[in-house]
């Protein structure tokens, strides 16, 4: 598999980690504090992988 393709998968997982937790809080499945933690992890994963993808593609 291509490295960029794997990084896109990681970026998508990070994006899901920022989208899904608010719905889980709304339905009472997780607490607000857990929501903050999962969204922070998702943000770091998403932006980190996107920065790496951009450096690979531009170079």
N, CA, C and O atoms as CSV, one atom per row, in Angstrom:
chain,resi,resn,atom,element,x,y,z
A,1,UNK,N,N,0.834,-1.190,0.000
A,1,UNK,CA,C,0.000,0.000,0.000
A,1,UNK,C,C,0.875,1.248,0.000
A,1,UNK,O,O,2.014,1.246,0.468
A,2,UNK,N,N,0.318,2.268,-0.522
A,2,UNK,CA,C,1.010,3.539,-0.602
A,2,UNK,C,C,0.980,4.247,0.756
A,2,UNK,O,O,-0.025,4.180,1.463
A,3,UNK,N,N,2.050,4.911,1.118
A,3,UNK,CA,C,2.135,5.611,2.393
A,3,UNK,C,C,1.094,6.715,2.492
A,3,UNK,O,O,0.476,6.898,3.541
A,4,UNK,N,N,0.901,7.440,1.420
A,4,UNK,CA,C,-0.080,8.532,1.438
A,4,UNK,C,C,-1.482,7.976,1.657
A,4,UNK,O,O,-2.281,8.579,2.373
A,5,UNK,N,N,-1.790,6.834,1.049
A,5,UNK,CA,C,-3.104,6.219,1.242
A,5,UNK,C,C,-3.323,5.845,2.709
A,5,UNK,O,O,-4.408,6.065,3.248
A,6,UNK,N,N,-2.321,5.293,3.344
A,6,UNK,CA,C,-2.435,4.949,4.765
A,6,UNK,C,C,-2.600,6.196,5.628
A,6,UNK,O,O,-3.345,6.182,6.609
A,7,UNK,N,N,-1.911,7.264,5.266
A,7,UNK,CA,C,-2.061,8.510,6.013
A,7,UNK,C,C,-3.453,9.104,5.830
A,7,UNK,O,O,-3.981,9.722,6.754
A,8,UNK,N,N,-4.053,8.930,4.662
A,8,UNK,CA,C,-5.427,9.377,4.447
A,8,UNK,C,C,-6.394,8.605,5.332
A,8,UNK,O,O,-7.359,9.173,5.843
A,9,UNK,N,N,-6.142,7.320,5.516
A,9,UNK,CA,C,-6.982,6.510,6.405
A,9,UNK,C,C,-6.842,7.004,7.846
A,9,UNK,O,O,-7.837,7.129,8.561
A,10,UNK,N,N,-5.608,7.285,8.270
A,10,UNK,CA,C,-5.374,7.814,9.619
A,10,UNK,C,C,-6.064,9.169,9.776
A,10,UNK,O,O,-6.662,9.438,10.818
A,11,UNK,N,N,-5.989,10.022,8.759
A,11,UNK,CA,C,-6.646,11.327,8.816
A,11,UNK,C,C,-8.159,11.164,8.928
A,11,UNK,O,O,-8.807,11.902,9.669
A,12,UNK,N,N,-8.721,10.214,8.207
A,12,UNK,CA,C,-10.158,9.974,8.269
A,12,UNK,C,C,-10.569,9.494,9.660
A,12,UNK,O,O,-11.606,9.908,10.178
A,13,UNK,N,N,-9.766,8.628,10.262
A,13,UNK,CA,C,-10.047,8.162,11.630
A,13,UNK,C,C,-9.993,9.340,12.602
A,13,UNK,O,O,-10.839,9.457,13.489
A,14,UNK,N,N,-9.010,10.202,12.435
A,14,UNK,CA,C,-8.927,11.396,13.279
A,14,UNK,C,C,-10.130,12.301,13.109
A,14,UNK,O,O,-10.626,12.877,14.077
A,15,UNK,N,N,-10.600,12.424,11.875
A,15,UNK,CA,C,-11.788,13.234,11.616
A,15,UNK,C,C,-13.021,12.617,12.265
A,15,UNK,O,O,-13.863,13.333,12.808
A,16,UNK,N,N,-13.129,11.301,12.210
A,16,UNK,CA,C,-14.250,10.625,12.872
A,16,UNK,C,C,-14.205,10.824,14.379
A,16,UNK,O,O,-15.246,10.938,15.026
A,17,UNK,N,N,-12.984,10.867,14.944
A,17,UNK,CA,C,-12.850,11.080,16.383
A,17,UNK,C,C,-13.270,12.493,16.807
A,17,UNK,O,O,-13.517,12.734,17.988
A,18,UNK,N,N,-13.352,13.409,15.869
A,18,UNK,CA,C,-13.845,14.741,16.197
A,18,UNK,C,C,-15.332,14.899,15.912
A,18,UNK,O,O,-15.967,15.811,16.443
A,19,UNK,N,N,-15.895,14.031,15.086
A,19,UNK,CA,C,-17.306,14.144,14.711
A,19,UNK,C,C,-18.218,13.291,15.598
A,19,UNK,O,O,-19.291,13.750,15.988
A,20,UNK,N,N,-17.820,12.086,15.917
A,20,UNK,CA,C,-18.691,11.140,16.619
A,20,UNK,C,C,-18.913,11.476,18.104
A,20,UNK,O,O,-20.048,11.356,18.565
A,21,UNK,N,N,-17.897,11.889,18.876
A,21,UNK,CA,C,-18.112,12.112,20.316
A,21,UNK,C,C,-19.237,13.087,20.684
A,21,UNK,O,O,-19.939,12.818,21.659
A,22,UNK,N,N,-19.456,14.201,19.971
A,22,UNK,CA,C,-20.588,15.058,20.362
A,22,UNK,C,C,-21.940,14.344,20.271
A,22,UNK,O,O,-22.830,14.598,21.083
A,23,UNK,N,N,-22.095,13.467,19.301
A,23,UNK,CA,C,-23.339,12.706,19.212
A,23,UNK,C,C,-23.474,11.744,20.385
A,23,UNK,O,O,-24.570,11.534,20.904
A,24,UNK,N,N,-22.344,11.157,20.802
A,24,UNK,CA,C,-22.375,10.252,21.946
A,24,UNK,C,C,-22.720,10.995,23.235
A,24,UNK,O,O,-23.405,10.446,24.099
A,25,UNK,N,N,-22.255,12.230,23.373
A,25,UNK,CA,C,-22.616,13.048,24.526
A,25,UNK,C,C,-24.107,13.363,24.477
A,25,UNK,O,O,-24.790,13.306,25.500
A,26,UNK,N,N,-24.606,13.692,23.306
A,26,UNK,CA,C,-26.018,14.024,23.149
A,26,UNK,C,C,-26.917,12.860,23.572
A,26,UNK,O,O,-27.956,13.068,24.199
A,27,UNK,N,N,-26.513,11.643,23.228
A,27,UNK,CA,C,-27.304,10.468,23.588
A,27,UNK,C,C,-26.959,9.915,24.966
A,27,UNK,O,O,-27.537,8.912,25.383
A,28,UNK,N,N,-26.039,10.541,25.674
A,28,UNK,CA,C,-25.708,10.151,27.026
A,28,UNK,C,C,-24.793,8.950,27.137
A,28,UNK,O,O,-24.715,8.336,28.201
A,29,UNK,N,N,-24.098,8.599,26.069
A,29,UNK,CA,C,-23.219,7.423,26.084
A,29,UNK,C,C,-21.862,7.726,26.722
A,29,UNK,O,O,-21.246,6.838,27.312
A,30,UNK,N,N,-21.391,8.976,26.609
A,30,UNK,CA,C,-20.116,9.362,27.226
A,30,UNK,C,C,-20.295,10.698,27.932
A,30,UNK,O,O,-21.252,11.427,27.672
A,31,UNK,N,N,-19.372,11.007,28.821
A,31,UNK,CA,C,-19.441,12.284,29.547
A,31,UNK,C,C,-18.822,13.405,28.706
A,31,UNK,O,O,-18.160,13.165,27.696
A,32,UNK,N,N,-19.060,14.617,29.155
A,32,UNK,CA,C,-18.520,15.776,28.443
A,32,UNK,C,C,-16.994,15.797,28.498
A,32,UNK,O,O,-16.345,16.191,27.529
A,33,UNK,N,N,-16.420,15.377,29.623
A,33,UNK,CA,C,-14.961,15.331,29.751
A,33,UNK,C,C,-14.353,14.329,28.772
A,33,UNK,O,O,-13.322,14.604,28.158
A,34,UNK,N,N,-14.994,13.166,28.626
A,34,UNK,CA,C,-14.525,12.186,27.642
A,34,UNK,C,C,-14.630,12.741,26.232
A,34,UNK,O,O,-13.779,12.477,25.383
A,35,UNK,N,N,-15.675,13.506,25.994
A,35,UNK,CA,C,-15.850,14.143,24.687
A,35,UNK,C,C,-14.666,15.046,24.375
A,35,UNK,O,O,-14.122,15.006,23.271
A,36,UNK,N,N,-14.267,15.859,25.347
A,36,UNK,CA,C,-13.130,16.756,25.140
A,36,UNK,C,C,-11.853,15.980,24.830
A,36,UNK,O,O,-11.078,16.366,23.955
A,37,UNK,N,N,-11.644,14.891,25.552
A,37,UNK,CA,C,-10.433,14.095,25.335
A,37,UNK,C,C,-10.423,13.461,23.949
A,37,UNK,O,O,-9.414,13.528,23.247
A,38,UNK,N,N,-11.532,12.848,23.547
A,38,UNK,CA,C,-11.580,12.198,22.231
A,38,UNK,C,C,-11.460,13.213,21.099
A,38,UNK,O,O,-10.826,12.944,20.079
A,39,UNK,N,N,-12.074,14.378,21.287
A,39,UNK,CA,C,-11.967,15.392,20.235
A,39,UNK,C,C,-10.553,15.953,20.134
A,39,UNK,O,O,-10.085,16.246,19.034
A,40,UNK,N,N,-9.870,16.106,21.259
A,40,UNK,CA,C,-8.486,16.583,21.234
A,40,UNK,C,C,-7.578,15.561,20.558
A,40,UNK,O,O,-6.717,15.928,19.759
A,41,UNK,N,N,-7.767,14.283,20.874
A,41,UNK,CA,C,-6.986,13.226,20.221
A,41,UNK,C,C,-7.257,13.226,18.719
A,41,UNK,O,O,-6.328,13.150,17.915
A,42,UNK,N,N,-8.525,13.310,18.349
A,42,UNK,CA,C,-8.881,13.342,16.932
A,42,UNK,C,C,-8.293,14.525,16.198
A,42,UNK,O,O,-7.859,14.399,15.053
A,43,UNK,N,N,-8.275,15.683,16.855
A,43,UNK,CA,C,-7.707,16.884,16.243
A,43,UNK,C,C,-6.216,16.715,15.974
A,43,UNK,O,O,-5.728,17.041,14.891
A,44,UNK,N,N,-5.500,16.203,16.969
A,44,UNK,CA,C,-4.055,16.007,16.812
A,44,UNK,C,C,-3.766,14.977,15.713
A,44,UNK,O,O,-2.876,15.179,14.887
A,45,UNK,N,N,-4.517,13.882,15.709
A,45,UNK,CA,C,-4.313,12.837,14.699
A,45,UNK,C,C,-4.620,13.376,13.307
A,45,UNK,O,O,-3.849,13.162,12.372
A,46,UNK,N,N,-5.749,14.080,13.167
A,46,UNK,CA,C,-6.144,14.591,11.852
A,46,UNK,C,C,-5.134,15.609,11.316
A,46,UNK,O,O,-4.615,15.457,10.211
A,47,UNK,N,N,-4.865,16.635,12.103
A,47,UNK,CA,C,-3.964,17.683,11.615
A,47,UNK,C,C,-2.535,17.177,11.457
A,47,UNK,O,O,-1.829,17.593,10.537
A,48,UNK,N,N,-2.104,16.288,12.342
A,48,UNK,CA,C,-0.767,15.718,12.204
A,48,UNK,C,C,-0.610,14.933,10.910
A,48,UNK,O,O,0.385,15.083,10.200
A,49,UNK,N,N,-1.585,14.103,10.611
A,49,UNK,CA,C,-1.495,13.310,9.378
A,49,UNK,C,C,-1.650,14.189,8.139
A,49,UNK,O,O,-1.017,13.930,7.115
A,50,UNK,N,N,-2.486,15.226,8.219
A,50,UNK,CA,C,-2.648,16.117,7.058
A,50,UNK,C,C,-1.369,16.900,6.780
A,50,UNK,O,O,-1.032,17.131,5.619
A,51,UNK,N,N,-0.654,17.309,7.817
A,51,UNK,CA,C,0.613,18.014,7.623
A,51,UNK,C,C,1.619,17.096,6.936
A,51,UNK,O,O,2.325,17.515,6.019
A,52,UNK,N,N,1.681,15.850,7.382
A,52,UNK,CA,C,2.603,14.893,6.765
A,52,UNK,C,C,2.217,14.621,5.314
A,52,UNK,O,O,3.086,14.555,4.445
A,53,UNK,N,N,0.923,14.461,5.046
A,53,UNK,CA,C,0.456,14.237,3.665
A,53,UNK,C,C,0.859,15.416,2.788
A,53,UNK,O,O,1.364,15.231,1.680
A,54,UNK,N,N,0.637,16.610,3.282
A,54,UNK,CA,C,0.974,17.808,2.488
A,54,UNK,C,C,2.463,17.872,2.180
A,54,UNK,O,O,2.853,18.215,1.064
A,55,UNK,N,N,3.296,17.545,3.162
A,55,UNK,CA,C,4.754,17.583,2.917
A,55,UNK,C,C,5.169,16.521,1.917
A,55,UNK,O,O,6.063,16.762,1.105
A,56,UNK,N,N,4.551,15.362,1.954
A,56,UNK,CA,C,4.904,14.294,1.013
A,56,UNK,C,C,4.446,14.647,-0.392
A,56,UNK,O,O,5.196,14.459,-1.349
A,57,UNK,N,N,3.232,15.152,-0.530
A,57,UNK,CA,C,2.665,15.439,-1.850
A,57,UNK,C,C,3.343,16.635,-2.497
A,57,UNK,O,O,3.581,16.621,-3.705
A,58,UNK,N,N,3.661,17.671,-1.727
A,58,UNK,CA,C,4.273,18.875,-2.282
A,58,UNK,C,C,5.706,18.593,-2.714
A,58,UNK,O,O,6.153,19.110,-3.737
A,59,UNK,N,N,6.424,17.787,-1.956
A,59,UNK,CA,C,7.829,17.501,-2.294
A,59,UNK,C,C,7.982,16.581,-3.440
A,59,UNK,O,O,9.105,16.258,-3.828
